[in-house]
């Protein structure tokens, strides 16, 4: 399993926790925190409408592309 907490930046620049079912609009700024319950590797894909998914994580610019995650550690 995987725990997920989603945040959206408000007008004052503060990160406010929001419901993951919320509908977002273009240019909304979001941040999410995940917490796995087992060790593993994280892959994140972006998909809009019916387009092909695009892998956005791992990325070599972040942690040298390392995507290993540890159980019960928030990322």
MMTF fields as JSON, N, C-alpha, C and O atoms, coordinates in Angstrom:
{
  "mmtfVersion": "1.0.0",
  "mmtfProducer": "UNKNOWN",
  "numBonds": 299,
  "numAtoms": 300,
  "numGroups": 75,
  "numChains": 1,
  "numModels": 1,
  "chainsPerModel": [1],
  "groupsPerChain": [75],
  "chainIdList": ["A"],
  "bondAtomList": [4, 2, 8, 6, 12, 10, 16, 14, 20, 18, 24, 22, 28, 26, 32, 30, 36, 34, 40, 38, 44, 42, 48, 46, 52, 50, 56, 54, 60, 58, 64, 62, 68, 66, 72, 70, 76, 74, 80, 78, 84, 82, 88, 86, 92, 90, 96, 94, 100, 98, 104, 102, 108, 106, 112, 110, 116, 114, 120, 118, 124, 122, 128, 126, 132, 130, 136, 134, 140, 138, 144, 142, 148, 146, 152, 150, 156, 154, 160, 158, 164, 162, 168, 166, 172, 170, 176, 174, 180, 178, 184, 182, 188, 186, 192, 190, 196, 194, 200, 198, 204, 202, 208, 206, 212, 210, 216, 214, 220, 218, 224, 222, 228, 226, 232, 230, 236, 234, 240, 238, 244, 242, 248, 246, 252, 250, 256, 254, 260, 258, 264, 262, 268, 266, 272, 270, 276, 274, 280, 278, 284, 282, 288, 286, 292, 290, 296, 294],
  "bondOrderList": [1, 1, 1, 1, 1, 1, 1, 1, 1, 1, 1, 1, 1, 1, 1, 1, 1, 1, 1, 1, 1, 1, 1, 1, 1, 1, 1, 1, 1, 1, 1, 1, 1, 1, 1, 1, 1, 1, 1, 1, 1, 1, 1, 1, 1, 1, 1, 1, 1, 1, 1, 1, 1, 1, 1, 1, 1, 1, 1, 1, 1, 1, 1, 1, 1, 1, 1, 1, 1, 1, 1, 1, 1, 1],
  "groupList": [{"groupName": "UNK", "atomNameList": ["N", "CA", "C", "O"], "elementList": ["N", "C", "C", "O"], "formalChargeList": [0, 0, 0, 0], "bondAtomList": [1, 0, 2, 1, 3, 2], "bondOrderList": [1, 1, 2], "singleLetterCode": "X", "chemCompType": "L-PEPTIDE LINKING"}],
  "groupTypeList": [0, 0, 0, 0, 0, 0, 0, 0, 0, 0, 0, 0, 0, 0, 0, 0, 0, 0, 0, 0, 0, 0, 0, 0, 0, 0, 0, 0, 0, 0, 0, 0, 0, 0, 0, 0, 0, 0, 0, 0, 0, 0, 0, 0, 0, 0, 0, 0, 0, 0, 0, 0, 0, 0, 0, 0, 0, 0, 0, 0, 0, 0, 0, 0, 0, 0, 0, 0, 0, 0, 0, 0, 0, 0, 0],
  "groupIdList": [1, 2, 3, 4, 5, 6, 7, 8, 9, 10, 11, 12, 13, 14, 15, 16, 17, 18, 19, 20, 21, 22, 23, 24, 25, 26, 27, 28, 29, 30, 31, 32, 33, 34, 35, 36, 37, 38, 39, 40, 41, 42, 43, 44, 45, 46, 47, 48, 49, 50, 51, 52, 53, 54, 55, 56, 57, 58, 59, 60, 61, 62, 63, 64, 65, 66, 67, 68, 69, 70, 71, 72, 73, 74, 75],
  "secStructList": [7, 3, 3, 3, 3, 3, 3, 3, 3, 7, 6, 6, 1, 7, 3, 3, 3, 3, 7, 6, 6, 7, 7, 7, 7, 6, 6, 7, 7, 3, 3, 3, 3, 3, 3, 3, 1, 1, 7, 3, 3, 7, 7, 3, 3, 3, 7, 7, 6, 6, 1, 7, 7, 3, 3, 3, 3, 1, 7, 6, 6, 1, 4, 4, 4, 7, 7, 3, 3, 7, 6, 6, 7, 5, 7],
  "xCoordList": [0.811, 0.0, 0.866, 2.081, 0.18, 0.859, -0.032, -1.17, 0.475, -0.257, 0.036, 1.164, -0.969, -0.814, -1.439, -2.583, -0.691, -1.216, -0.949, 0.174, -1.98, -1.878, -2.037, -2.922, -1.171, -1.188, -1.311, -0.811, -1.99, -2.074, -1.625, -1.945, -0.888, -0.415, -1.544, -2.164, -1.807, -2.857, -2.29, -1.114, -3.127, -2.724, -1.576, -0.803, -1.458, -0.384, 0.881, 1.853, 0.882, 2.058, 2.162, 3.181, 1.106, 1.111, 0.631, -0.253, 1.217, 0.781, -0.376, -0.214, -1.546, -2.756, -3.142, -3.19, -3.416, -3.82, -5.181, -6.104, -5.299, -6.545, -6.919, -6.086, -8.16, -8.684, -8.103, -8.155, -7.551, -6.994, -8.023, -7.643, -9.319, -10.365, -10.645, -11.441, -10.013, -10.228, -9.869, -8.933, -10.615, -10.302, -9.369, -9.665, -8.25, -7.278, -7.374, -7.852, -6.911, -6.923, -5.486, -4.532, -5.362, -4.053, -3.346, -3.961, -2.074, -1.198, -1.392, -0.74, -2.275, -2.346, -1.018, -0.447, -0.532, 0.703, 0.349, -0.372, 0.856, 0.543, 1.832, 2.871, 1.73, 2.822, 2.17, 1.107, 2.794, 2.249, 3.331, 4.511, 2.892, 3.775, 3.258, 2.074, 4.154, 3.767, 4.518, 5.617, 3.902, 4.561, 4.23, 3.103, 5.219, 4.974, 4.991, 5.601, 4.316, 4.378, 5.351, 5.487, 6.026, 7.08, 8.225, 8.015, 9.437, 10.56, 10.291, 9.633, 10.794, 10.607, 11.2, 12.129, 10.648, 11.093, 9.874, 8.823, 10.022, 8.91, 9.026, 10.081, 7.928, 7.8, 6.535, 5.485, 6.629, 5.463, 5.274, 6.209, 4.048, 3.696, 2.646, 1.777, 2.73, 1.746, 0.952, 1.51, -0.366, -1.222, -2.343, -2.974, -2.593, -3.676, -4.642, -4.265, -5.889, -6.953, -6.568, -6.273, -6.563, -6.289, -4.873, -4.592, -3.974, -2.601, -1.833, -2.257, -0.71, 0.151, 0.774, 1.134, 0.905, 1.554, 3.013, 3.7, 3.474, 4.853, 5.485, 4.963, 6.608, 7.262, 7.926, 8.748, 7.566, 8.163, 9.074, 9.798, 9.048, 9.956, 10.209, 9.251, 11.445, 12.651, 13.135, 12.834, 13.892, 14.477, 15.934, 16.219, 16.857, 18.278, 18.651, 19.699, 17.812, 18.099, 17.755, 18.166, 17.008, 16.599, 17.264, 17.024, 18.079, 18.739, 19.494, 19.575, 20.058, 20.814, 20.006, 20.571, 18.681, 17.816, 17.475, 16.809, 17.919, 17.646, 16.166, 15.659, 15.486, 14.066, 13.741, 12.588, 14.761, 14.537, 13.841, 14.234, 12.813, 12.087, 12.05, 12.113, 11.948, 11.978, 10.626, 9.997, 10.19, 8.892, 8.798, 9.76, 7.624, 7.264, 8.104, 8.238, 8.668, 9.404, 8.643, 8.426, 8.228, 7.523, 8.469, 9.604, 7.993, 8.754, 7.906, 8.34],
  "yCoordList": [-1.176, 0.0, 1.255, 1.22, 2.346, 3.622, 4.706, 4.87, 5.457, 6.592, 7.817, 8.0, 8.655, 9.845, 11.039, 10.974, 12.131, 13.403, 14.431, 14.548, 15.176, 16.141, 17.556, 17.826, 18.451, 19.851, 20.732, 20.398, 21.874, 22.877, 24.211, 24.546, 24.965, 26.275, 27.292, 27.399, 28.037, 29.052, 30.394, 30.489, 31.436, 32.758, 33.358, 34.159, 32.982, 33.496, 32.655, 32.935, 31.625, 30.789, 29.647, 28.96, 29.439, 28.375, 27.065, 27.059, 25.966, 24.637, 24.193, 24.036, 23.991, 23.609, 22.196, 21.896, 21.336, 19.961, 19.968, 20.657, 19.19, 19.114, 17.659, 16.761, 17.446, 16.121, 15.674, 16.439, 14.464, 13.988, 13.909, 13.847, 13.91, 13.872, 15.258, 15.387, 16.279, 17.655, 17.778, 17.138, 18.599, 18.907, 20.109, 21.146, 19.967, 21.043, 21.713, 21.127, 22.943, 23.732, 23.975, 23.803, 24.372, 24.681, 25.699, 26.646, 25.489, 26.359, 26.237, 26.965, 25.334, 25.082, 24.476, 23.646, 24.884, 24.334, 23.306, 23.608, 22.097, 21.018, 20.356, 20.417, 19.731, 18.941, 17.718, 17.814, 16.593, 15.419, 14.721, 14.751, 14.089, 13.316, 11.888, 11.643, 10.948, 9.538, 8.851, 9.257, 7.802, 6.991, 5.527, 5.09, 4.76, 3.351, 2.489, 2.856, 1.344, 0.437, -0.721, -1.604, -0.714, -1.696, -0.988, 0.054, -1.551, -1.038, -1.318, -2.302, -0.462, -0.693, 0.428, 1.114, 0.601, 1.626, 2.41, 1.834, 3.718, 4.593, 5.068, 5.53, 4.947, 5.483, 6.324, 5.887, 7.53, 8.398, 8.758, 9.184, 8.578, 8.88, 9.972, 10.042, 10.824, 11.877, 11.497, 11.082, 11.648, 11.356, 12.372, 12.624, 12.953, 13.92, 13.396, 13.091, 13.298, 12.8, 11.433, 10.519, 11.273, 9.968, 9.861, 8.966, 10.762, 10.721, 9.552, 8.966, 9.234, 8.192, 8.687, 9.86, 7.812, 8.23, 8.624, 8.026, 9.642, 10.095, 9.956, 10.488, 9.239, 9.051, 10.354, 10.901, 10.858, 12.088, 11.828, 12.726, 10.63, 10.243, 8.755, 7.997, 8.299, 9.012, 9.968, 9.814, 10.951, 11.964, 12.116, 12.272, 12.072, 12.155, 13.451, 13.513, 14.489, 15.753, 15.682, 16.549, 14.661, 14.505, 13.273, 12.156, 13.463, 12.35, 11.448, 10.237, 12.055, 11.313, 10.172, 9.157, 10.337, 9.334, 8.167, 7.228, 8.209, 7.117, 7.138, 8.162, 6.029, 5.969, 4.909, 4.505, 4.467, 3.486, 4.18, 5.273, 3.544, 4.088, 3.052, 1.846, 3.547, 2.712, 2.779, 3.835, 1.635, 1.554, 2.564, 2.787, 3.166, 4.056, 5.334, 5.936, 5.744, 7.007, 7.896, 7.504, 9.101, 10.004, 10.603, 10.963, 10.704, 11.302, 12.38, 13.022],
  "zCoordList": [0.0, 0.0, 0.0, 0.192, -0.222, -0.343, 0.23, -0.211, 1.217, 1.749, 0.898, 0.439, 0.683, -0.142, 0.555, 1.005, 0.645, 1.133, 0.051, -0.438, -0.324, -1.415, -0.873, -0.062, -1.33, -0.915, -2.145, -3.219, -1.971, -3.023, -2.45, -1.309, -3.241, -2.789, -2.926, -3.984, -1.855, -1.896, -2.342, -2.693, -2.328, -2.802, -1.986, -2.51, -0.719, 0.141, 0.062, 0.763, -0.784, -0.948, 0.041, 0.096, 0.83, 1.836, 1.219, 0.362, 1.66, 1.214, 2.105, 3.315, 1.495, 2.201, 1.773, 0.58, 2.739, 2.434, 1.741, 2.177, 0.651, -0.107, -0.36, -0.241, -0.705, -1.036, -2.38, -3.343, -2.473, -3.747, -4.874, -6.043, -4.546, -5.576, -6.155, -7.085, -5.627, -6.088, -7.563, -8.041, -8.269, -9.661, -9.688, -9.093, -10.374, -10.461, -11.825, -12.796, -11.87, -13.1, -13.559, -12.8, -14.797, -15.364, -14.461, -13.971, -14.258, -13.463, -11.956, -11.207, -11.475, -10.041, -9.603, -10.311, -8.447, -7.903, -6.843, -5.892, -7.007, -6.075, -5.596, -6.253, -4.445, -3.875, -3.258, -2.644, -3.42, -2.759, -1.969, -2.318, -0.889, -0.023, -0.039, 0.194, -0.315, -0.287, 0.838, 1.215, 1.366, 2.389, 2.113, 2.344, 1.616, 1.302, 2.566, 3.57, 2.503, 3.646, 3.409, 4.256, 2.253, 1.968, 1.241, 0.62, 1.317, 0.539, -0.936, -1.273, -1.81, -3.24, -4.069, -3.643, -5.258, -6.197, -6.661, -6.941, -6.738, -7.082, -8.522, -8.956, -9.253, -10.6, -10.625, -10.152, -11.176, -11.282, -12.744, -13.422, -13.218, -14.595, -14.631, -13.762, -15.643, -15.878, -17.115, -18.131, -17.009, -18.151, -18.169, -17.142, -19.319, -19.469, -20.512, -21.643, -20.106, -20.983, -21.549, -20.778, -22.842, -23.45, -24.006, -24.803, -23.598, -24.101, -23.48, -22.483, -24.085, -23.54, -22.233, -22.131, -21.233, -19.984, -20.225, -21.053, -19.487, -19.581, -18.189, -17.21, -18.11, -16.824, -16.404, -17.139, -15.208, -14.699, -13.499, -13.069, -12.963, -11.885, -11.999, -12.149, -11.936, -11.542, -12.632, -13.815, -12.181, -13.051, -12.63, -11.442, -13.582, -13.21, -12.494, -11.852, -12.592, -11.905, -10.42, -9.648, -10.015, -8.618, -8.029, -8.488, -7.038, -6.336, -7.296, -7.089, -8.369, -9.386, -9.991, -10.401, -10.049, -10.656, -9.758, -10.192, -8.507, -7.57, -7.183, -6.725, -7.362, -7.034, -5.976, -5.829, -5.247, -4.177, -3.012, -2.606, -2.483, -1.343, -0.22, -0.461, 0.998, 2.199, 2.891, 2.957, 3.405, 4.089, 5.228, 5.963, 5.356, 6.46, 6.532, 7.598, 5.39, 5.296, 4.322, 3.175, 4.76, 3.832, 2.793, 3.107, 1.563, 0.453, -0.183, -1.14]
}
